[in-house]
Amino acid sequence: MGMVEYGEHEDYVFLGRDILSWRDYSEANANKSTRKCADDRDAINGQRTLIAIGDTLETIAKALLEYETLDGSQIKEIMTTAPPA
């Protein structure tokens, strides 16, 4: 994700200063932003996975159109015999 800074930046003169300082953002906003970054990352990873196994998914879809149902062993067979992406 990289570094993220919320609010205005102030250099801390001494160690205890952060206890007395205030924030111009809420904890909820910081959590929302962090959650959005994680969700975006998960969506991108999901898209990459679907693209990587796209040929296999297409083969499964064609088999479902032809046979209407597939059991687990048939899906496993398709997944192991499908050409690598």
Secondary structure, DSSP 8 states (H G I E B T S, - for coil): ------S-----SSTTHHHH---SS-HHHHHHHHHHHHHHHHHHHHHHHHHHTHHHHHHHHHHHHHHS---HHHHHHHHHHS---
